[in-house]
Amino acid sequence: MQIVQKITVKQVLTEKSRAELLTYYSEQRKLLEKEREQLLFEQKKVEHKNRYQKEQVSDYFEQEMQVRKGKNKTG
C-alpha cells in the first residue's frame, strides 16, 4: 500500500469525542426544529392579521424554513 497524499489530522475520533459530537449535533438539531416550529407559529399569526398577502407570507416563511433545513443538513 502506498501513501497517495499526506494530510493533517484535525481531530482524532475517540469514543468520548464521538459521543460529545453526537450530543452536540442532536442538541443543534432540536434547536433548529424549535426554530422551525416557531416560524410556523409566526406564519399562522401573520396570516391571520390580514396585513399582508398570504402568498408573500408563505414565500417568506418557506425561504426561512429552507435556511433552517440547510443548517440542519450541514450541521
PDB file as gemmi writes it, atoms N, CA and C in Angstrom:
CRYST1    1.000    1.000    1.000  90.00  90.00  90.00 P 1                      
ATOM      1  N   MET A   1       0.846  -1.165   0.000  1.00  0.00           N  
ATOM      2  CA  MET A   1       0.000   0.000   0.000  1.00  0.00           C  
ATOM      3  C   MET A   1       0.900   1.240   0.000  1.00  0.00           C  
ATOM      4  N   GLN A   2       0.545   2.212  -0.833  1.00  0.00           N  
ATOM      5  CA  GLN A   2       1.336   3.428  -0.946  1.00  0.00           C  
ATOM      6  C   GLN A   2       0.583   4.614  -0.364  1.00  0.00           C  
ATOM      7  N   ILE A   3       1.348   5.578   0.098  1.00  0.00           N  
ATOM      8  CA  ILE A   3       0.743   6.823   0.574  1.00  0.00           C  
ATOM      9  C   ILE A   3       0.494   7.695  -0.645  1.00  0.00           C  
ATOM     10  N   VAL A   4      -0.757   8.013  -0.874  1.00  0.00           N  
ATOM     11  CA  VAL A   4      -1.133   8.802  -2.039  1.00  0.00           C  
ATOM     12  C   VAL A   4      -0.967  10.291  -1.741  1.00  0.00           C  
ATOM     13  N   GLN A   5      -1.421  10.698  -0.577  1.00  0.00           N  
ATOM     14  CA  GLN A   5      -1.361  12.106  -0.219  1.00  0.00           C  
ATOM     15  C   GLN A   5      -1.285  12.232   1.296  1.00  0.00           C  
ATOM     16  N   LYS A   6      -0.428  13.113   1.748  1.00  0.00           N  
ATOM     17  CA  LYS A   6      -0.330  13.358   3.182  1.00  0.00           C  
ATOM     18  C   LYS A   6      -1.336  14.431   3.561  1.00  0.00           C  
ATOM     19  N   ILE A   7      -1.999  14.207   4.698  1.00  0.00           N  
ATOM     20  CA  ILE A   7      -2.959  15.179   5.212  1.00  0.00           C  
ATOM     21  C   ILE A   7      -2.703  15.388   6.689  1.00  0.00           C  
ATOM     22  N   THR A   8      -3.202  16.488   7.203  1.00  0.00           N  
ATOM     23  CA  THR A   8      -3.078  16.723   8.636  1.00  0.00           C  
ATOM     24  C   THR A   8      -4.374  16.298   9.303  1.00  0.00           C  
ATOM     25  N   VAL A   9      -4.236  15.658  10.430  1.00  0.00           N  
ATOM     26  CA  VAL A   9      -5.397  15.207  11.190  1.00  0.00           C  
ATOM     27  C   VAL A   9      -5.810  16.347  12.103  1.00  0.00           C  
ATOM     28  N   LYS A  10      -7.036  16.817  11.934  1.00  0.00           N  
ATOM     29  CA  LYS A  10      -7.519  17.945  12.723  1.00  0.00           C  
ATOM     30  C   LYS A  10      -8.210  17.500  13.997  1.00  0.00           C  
ATOM     31  N   GLN A  11      -8.723  16.285  13.991  1.00  0.00           N  
ATOM     32  CA  GLN A  11      -9.410  15.798  15.180  1.00  0.00           C  
ATOM     33  C   GLN A  11      -9.364  14.271  15.172  1.00  0.00           C  
ATOM     34  N   VAL A  12      -8.984  13.722  16.293  1.00  0.00           N  
ATOM     35  CA  VAL A  12      -8.970  12.274  16.440  1.00  0.00           C  
ATOM     36  C   VAL A  12     -10.315  11.864  17.025  1.00  0.00           C  
ATOM     37  N   LEU A  13     -10.950  10.931  16.370  1.00  0.00           N  
ATOM     38  CA  LEU A  13     -12.275  10.499  16.808  1.00  0.00           C  
ATOM     39  C   LEU A  13     -12.134   9.326  17.776  1.00  0.00           C  
ATOM     40  N   THR A  14     -12.458   9.592  19.018  1.00  0.00           N  
ATOM     41  CA  THR A  14     -12.464   8.550  20.037  1.00  0.00           C  
ATOM     42  C   THR A  14     -13.908   8.300  20.439  1.00  0.00           C  
ATOM     43  N   GLU A  15     -14.134   7.321  21.263  1.00  0.00           N  
ATOM     44  CA  GLU A  15     -15.497   7.037  21.718  1.00  0.00           C  
ATOM     45  C   GLU A  15     -16.077   8.237  22.469  1.00  0.00           C  
ATOM     46  N   LYS A  16     -15.240   8.851  23.299  1.00  0.00           N  
ATOM     47  CA  LYS A  16     -15.705  10.003  24.074  1.00  0.00           C  
ATOM     48  C   LYS A  16     -16.015  11.190  23.165  1.00  0.00           C  
ATOM     49  N   SER A  17     -15.096  11.500  22.249  1.00  0.00           N  
ATOM     50  CA  SER A  17     -15.328  12.647  21.365  1.00  0.00           C  
ATOM     51  C   SER A  17     -16.504  12.379  20.426  1.00  0.00           C  
ATOM     52  N   ARG A  18     -16.679  11.139  20.036  1.00  0.00           N  
ATOM     53  CA  ARG A  18     -17.808  10.780  19.180  1.00  0.00           C  
ATOM     54  C   ARG A  18     -19.129  11.007  19.925  1.00  0.00           C  
ATOM     55  N   ALA A  19     -19.170  10.604  21.179  1.00  0.00           N  
ATOM     56  CA  ALA A  19     -20.376  10.805  21.980  1.00  0.00           C  
ATOM     57  C   ALA A  19     -20.659  12.293  22.175  1.00  0.00           C  
ATOM     58  N   GLU A  20     -19.597  13.066  22.410  1.00  0.00           N  
ATOM     59  CA  GLU A  20     -19.766  14.506  22.574  1.00  0.00           C  
ATOM     60  C   GLU A  20     -20.293  15.148  21.289  1.00  0.00           C  
ATOM     61  N   LEU A  21     -19.743  14.729  20.156  1.00  0.00           N  
ATOM     62  CA  LEU A  21     -20.209  15.270  18.887  1.00  0.00           C  
ATOM     63  C   LEU A  21     -21.665  14.892  18.613  1.00  0.00           C  
ATOM     64  N   LEU A  22     -22.021  13.666  18.900  1.00  0.00           N  
ATOM     65  CA  LEU A  22     -23.407  13.243  18.704  1.00  0.00           C  
ATOM     66  C   LEU A  22     -24.357  14.046  19.580  1.00  0.00           C  
ATOM     67  N   THR A  23     -23.956  14.283  20.812  1.00  0.00           N  
ATOM     68  CA  THR A  23     -24.770  15.082  21.725  1.00  0.00           C  
ATOM     69  C   THR A  23     -24.909  16.508  21.208  1.00  0.00           C  
ATOM     70  N   TYR A  24     -23.798  17.086  20.794  1.00  0.00           N  
ATOM     71  CA  TYR A  24     -23.808  18.458  20.289  1.00  0.00           C  
ATOM     72  C   TYR A  24     -24.735  18.590  19.080  1.00  0.00           C  
ATOM     73  N   TYR A  25     -24.584  17.686  18.117  1.00  0.00           N  
ATOM     74  CA  TYR A  25     -25.390  17.793  16.895  1.00  0.00           C  
ATOM     75  C   TYR A  25     -26.861  17.466  17.135  1.00  0.00           C  
ATOM     76  N   SER A  26     -27.149  16.588  18.061  1.00  0.00           N  
ATOM     77  CA  SER A  26     -28.555  16.324  18.360  1.00  0.00           C  
ATOM     78  C   SER A  26     -29.188  17.541  19.041  1.00  0.00           C  
ATOM     79  N   GLU A  27     -28.432  18.229  19.887  1.00  0.00           N  
ATOM     80  CA  GLU A  27     -28.937  19.456  20.510  1.00  0.00           C  
ATOM     81  C   GLU A  27     -29.169  20.533  19.452  1.00  0.00           C  
ATOM     82  N   GLN A  28     -28.233  20.657  18.516  1.00  0.00           N  
ATOM     83  CA  GLN A  28     -28.391  21.632  17.443  1.00  0.00           C  
ATOM     84  C   GLN A  28     -29.615  21.316  16.584  1.00  0.00           C  
ATOM     85  N   ARG A  29     -29.834  20.044  16.309  1.00  0.00           N  
ATOM     86  CA  ARG A  29     -30.991  19.629  15.519  1.00  0.00           C  
ATOM     87  C   ARG A  29     -32.287  19.970  16.253  1.00  0.00           C  
ATOM     88  N   LYS A  30     -32.317  19.736  17.569  1.00  0.00           N  
ATOM     89  CA  LYS A  30     -33.503  20.074  18.356  1.00  0.00           C  
ATOM     90  C   LYS A  30     -33.752  21.579  18.345  1.00  0.00           C  
ATOM     91  N   LEU A  31     -32.680  22.358  18.457  1.00  0.00           N  
ATOM     92  CA  LEU A  31     -32.804  23.805  18.431  1.00  0.00           C  
ATOM     93  C   LEU A  31     -33.368  24.281  17.091  1.00  0.00           C  
ATOM     94  N   LEU A  32     -32.863  23.731  15.999  1.00  0.00           N  
ATOM     95  CA  LEU A  32     -33.371  24.106  14.682  1.00  0.00           C  
ATOM     96  C   LEU A  32     -34.825  23.679  14.502  1.00  0.00           C  
ATOM     97  N   GLU A  33     -35.188  22.557  15.059  1.00  0.00           N  
ATOM     98  CA  GLU A  33     -36.585  22.105  14.984  1.00  0.00           C  
ATOM     99  C   GLU A  33     -37.494  23.059  15.758  1.00  0.00           C  
ATOM    100  N   LYS A  34     -37.032  23.527  16.908  1.00  0.00           N  
ATOM    101  CA  LYS A  34     -37.816  24.504  17.675  1.00  0.00           C  
ATOM    102  C   LYS A  34     -37.977  25.803  16.893  1.00  0.00           C  
ATOM    103  N   GLU A  35     -36.897  26.237  16.235  1.00  0.00           N  
ATOM    104  CA  GLU A  35     -36.975  27.443  15.418  1.00  0.00           C  
ATOM    105  C   GLU A  35     -37.987  27.258  14.288  1.00  0.00           C  
ATOM    106  N   ARG A  36     -37.988  26.083  13.687  1.00  0.00           N  
ATOM    107  CA  ARG A  36     -38.919  25.786  12.605  1.00  0.00           C  
ATOM    108  C   ARG A  36     -40.362  25.831  13.098  1.00  0.00           C  
ATOM    109  N   GLU A  37     -40.601  25.252  14.261  1.00  0.00           N  
ATOM    110  CA  GLU A  37     -41.944  25.285  14.842  1.00  0.00           C  
ATOM    111  C   GLU A  37     -42.359  26.715  15.172  1.00  0.00           C  
ATOM    112  N   GLN A  38     -41.409  27.509  15.662  1.00  0.00           N  
ATOM    113  CA  GLN A  38     -41.694  28.903  15.967  1.00  0.00           C  
ATOM    114  C   GLN A  38     -42.026  29.666  14.689  1.00  0.00           C  
ATOM    115  N   LEU A  39     -41.323  29.371  13.616  1.00  0.00           N  
ATOM    116  CA  LEU A  39     -41.622  30.013  12.346  1.00  0.00           C  
ATOM    117  C   LEU A  39     -43.021  29.667  11.859  1.00  0.00           C  
ATOM    118  N   LEU A  40     -43.415  28.417  12.021  1.00  0.00           N  
ATOM    119  CA  LEU A  40     -44.770  28.020  11.629  1.00  0.00           C  
ATOM    120  C   LEU A  40     -45.810  28.798  12.438  1.00  0.00           C  
ATOM    121  N   PHE A  41     -45.562  28.945  13.717  1.00  0.00           N  
ATOM    122  CA  PHE A  41     -46.472  29.696  14.569  1.00  0.00           C  
ATOM    123  C   PHE A  41     -46.549  31.160  14.114  1.00  0.00           C  
ATOM    124  N   GLU A  42     -45.381  31.754  13.858  1.00  0.00           N  
ATOM    125  CA  GLU A  42     -45.345  33.138  13.407  1.00  0.00           C  
ATOM    126  C   GLU A  42     -46.059  33.302  12.065  1.00  0.00           C  
ATOM    127  N   GLN A  43     -45.902  32.315  11.192  1.00  0.00           N  
ATOM    128  CA  GLN A  43     -46.556  32.365   9.890  1.00  0.00           C  
ATOM    129  C   GLN A  43     -48.076  32.390  10.061  1.00  0.00           C  
ATOM    130  N   LYS A  44     -48.583  31.510  10.881  1.00  0.00           N  
ATOM    131  CA  LYS A  44     -50.034  31.470  11.124  1.00  0.00           C  
ATOM    132  C   LYS A  44     -50.513  32.792  11.720  1.00  0.00           C  
ATOM    133  N   LYS A  45     -49.728  33.327  12.628  1.00  0.00           N  
ATOM    134  CA  LYS A  45     -50.082  34.576  13.290  1.00  0.00           C  
ATOM    135  C   LYS A  45     -50.156  35.726  12.279  1.00  0.00           C  
ATOM    136  N   VAL A  46     -49.163  35.811  11.405  1.00  0.00           N  
ATOM    137  CA  VAL A  46     -49.131  36.880  10.408  1.00  0.00           C  
ATOM    138  C   VAL A  46     -50.255  36.698   9.389  1.00  0.00           C  
ATOM    139  N   GLU A  47     -50.535  35.460   9.004  1.00  0.00           N  
ATOM    140  CA  GLU A  47     -51.602  35.206   8.030  1.00  0.00           C  
ATOM    141  C   GLU A  47     -52.959  35.628   8.579  1.00  0.00           C  
ATOM    142  N   HIS A  48     -53.171  35.465   9.850  1.00  0.00           N  
ATOM    143  CA  HIS A  48     -54.471  35.804  10.434  1.00  0.00           C  
ATOM    144  C   HIS A  48     -54.670  37.313  10.612  1.00  0.00           C  
ATOM    145  N   LYS A  49     -53.579  38.063  10.621  1.00  0.00           N  
ATOM    146  CA  LYS A  49     -53.707  39.512  10.777  1.00  0.00           C  
ATOM    147  C   LYS A  49     -54.209  40.188   9.497  1.00  0.00           C  
ATOM    148  N   ASN A  50     -54.057  39.525   8.362  1.00  0.00           N  
ATOM    149  CA  ASN A  50     -54.517  40.023   7.062  1.00  0.00           C  
ATOM    150  C   ASN A  50     -53.869  41.344   6.650  1.00  0.00           C  
ATOM    151  N   ARG A  51     -52.688  41.642   7.164  1.00  0.00           N  
ATOM    152  CA  ARG A  51     -51.979  42.846   6.742  1.00  0.00           C  
ATOM    153  C   ARG A  51     -51.213  42.598   5.443  1.00  0.00           C  
ATOM    154  N   TYR A  52     -50.798  41.380   5.234  1.00  0.00           N  
ATOM    155  CA  TYR A  52     -50.001  41.037   4.065  1.00  0.00           C  
ATOM    156  C   TYR A  52     -50.724  39.966   3.270  1.00  0.00           C  
ATOM    157  N   GLN A  53     -50.342  39.840   2.012  1.00  0.00           N  
ATOM    158  CA  GLN A  53     -50.936  38.792   1.197  1.00  0.00           C  
ATOM    159  C   GLN A  53     -50.371  37.447   1.636  1.00  0.00           C  
ATOM    160  N   LYS A  54     -51.235  36.447   1.616  1.00  0.00           N  
ATOM    161  CA  LYS A  54     -50.831  35.128   2.092  1.00  0.00           C  
ATOM    162  C   LYS A  54     -49.684  34.556   1.272  1.00  0.00           C  
ATOM    163  N   GLU A  55     -49.665  34.836  -0.027  1.00  0.00           N  
ATOM    164  CA  GLU A  55     -48.594  34.312  -0.879  1.00  0.00           C  
ATOM    165  C   GLU A  55     -47.245  34.883  -0.459  1.00  0.00           C  
ATOM    166  N   GLN A  56     -47.194  36.172  -0.170  1.00  0.00           N  
ATOM    167  CA  GLN A  56     -45.942  36.789   0.259  1.00  0.00           C  
ATOM    168  C   GLN A  56     -45.488  36.218   1.598  1.00  0.00           C  
ATOM    169  N   VAL A  57     -46.419  36.040   2.494  1.00  0.00           N  
ATOM    170  CA  VAL A  57     -46.102  35.486   3.811  1.00  0.00           C  
ATOM    171  C   VAL A  57     -45.579  34.065   3.665  1.00  0.00           C  
ATOM    172  N   SER A  58     -46.266  33.272   2.852  1.00  0.00           N  
ATOM    173  CA  SER A  58     -45.854  31.881   2.647  1.00  0.00           C  
ATOM    174  C   SER A  58     -44.473  31.805   2.025  1.00  0.00           C  
ATOM    175  N   ASP A  59     -44.221  32.643   1.022  1.00  0.00           N  
ATOM    176  CA  ASP A  59     -42.909  32.646   0.374  1.00  0.00           C  
ATOM    177  C   ASP A  59     -41.798  33.001   1.357  1.00  0.00           C  
ATOM    178  N   TYR A  60     -42.043  34.028   2.160  1.00  0.00           N  
ATOM    179  CA  TYR A  60     -41.035  34.458   3.129  1.00  0.00           C  
ATOM    180  C   TYR A  60     -40.727  33.347   4.135  1.00  0.00           C  
ATOM    181  N   PHE A  61     -41.777  32.771   4.695  1.00  0.00           N  
ATOM    182  CA  PHE A  61     -41.552  31.753   5.722  1.00  0.00           C  
ATOM    183  C   PHE A  61     -41.001  30.460   5.121  1.00  0.00           C  
ATOM    184  N   GLU A  62     -41.360  30.158   3.891  1.00  0.00           N  
ATOM    185  CA  GLU A  62     -40.797  28.972   3.229  1.00  0.00           C  
ATOM    186  C   GLU A  62     -39.299  29.158   3.022  1.00  0.00           C  
ATOM    187  N   GLN A  63     -38.915  30.369   2.642  1.00  0.00           N  
ATOM    188  CA  GLN A  63     -37.493  30.665   2.471  1.00  0.00           C  
ATOM    189  C   GLN A  63     -36.745  30.522   3.800  1.00  0.00           C  
ATOM    190  N   GLU A  64     -37.327  31.026   4.876  1.00  0.00           N  
ATOM    191  CA  GLU A  64     -36.701  30.910   6.193  1.00  0.00           C  
ATOM    192  C   GLU A  64     -36.570  29.443   6.613  1.00  0.00           C  
ATOM    193  N   MET A  65     -37.582  28.636   6.308  1.00  0.00           N  
ATOM    194  CA  MET A  65     -37.522  27.217   6.669  1.00  0.00           C  
ATOM    195  C   MET A  65     -36.437  26.497   5.870  1.00  0.00           C  
ATOM    196  N   GLN A  66     -36.263  26.891   4.618  1.00  0.00           N  
ATOM    197  CA  GLN A  66     -35.207  26.284   3.815  1.00  0.00           C  
ATOM    198  C   GLN A  66     -33.831  26.609   4.391  1.00  0.00           C  
ATOM    199  N   VAL A  67     -33.685  27.808   4.925  1.00  0.00           N  
ATOM    200  CA  VAL A  67     -32.423  28.184   5.567  1.00  0.00           C  
ATOM    201  C   VAL A  67     -32.174  27.278   6.759  1.00  0.00           C  
ATOM    202  N   ARG A  68     -33.225  27.030   7.566  1.00  0.00           N  
ATOM    203  CA  ARG A  68     -33.085  26.159   8.732  1.00  0.00           C  
ATOM    204  C   ARG A  68     -32.761  24.733   8.298  1.00  0.00           C  
ATOM    205  N   LYS A  69     -33.414  24.261   7.243  1.00  0.00           N  
ATOM    206  CA  LYS A  69     -33.132  22.902   6.754  1.00  0.00           C  
ATOM    207  C   LYS A  69     -31.683  22.797   6.270  1.00  0.00           C  
ATOM    208  N   GLY A  70     -31.207  23.842   5.621  1.00  0.00           N  
ATOM    209  CA  GLY A  70     -29.820  23.853   5.165  1.00  0.00           C  
ATOM    210  C   GLY A  70     -28.847  23.792   6.319  1.00  0.00           C  
ATOM    211  N   LYS A  71     -29.153  24.521   7.392  1.00  0.00           N  
ATOM    212  CA  LYS A  71     -28.302  24.478   8.578  1.00  0.00           C  
ATOM    213  C   LYS A  71     -28.334  23.100   9.198  1.00  0.00           C  
ATOM    214  N   ASN A  72     -29.497  22.480   9.175  1.00  0.00           N  
ATOM    215  CA  ASN A  72     -29.649  21.149   9.760  1.00  0.00           C  
ATOM    216  C   ASN A  72     -28.819  20.128   8.986  1.00  0.00           C  
ATOM    217  N   LYS A  73     -28.799  20.219   7.675  1.00  0.00           N  
ATOM    218  CA  LYS A  73     -28.049  19.266   6.872  1.00  0.00           C  
ATOM    219  C   LYS A  73     -26.554  19.456   7.001  1.00  0.00           C  
ATOM    220  N   THR A  74     -26.125  20.719   7.098  1.00  0.00           N  
ATOM    221  CA  THR A  74     -24.680  20.962   7.207  1.00  0.00           C  
ATOM    222  C   THR A  74     -24.196  20.679   8.613  1.00  0.00           C  
ATOM    223  N   GLY A  75     -25.081  20.772   9.591  1.00  0.00           N  
ATOM    224  CA  GLY A  75     -24.704  20.557  10.993  1.00  0.00           C  
ATOM    225  C   GLY A  75     -24.741  19.157  11.346  1.00  0.00           C  
TER     226      GLY A  75                                                      
END                                                                             
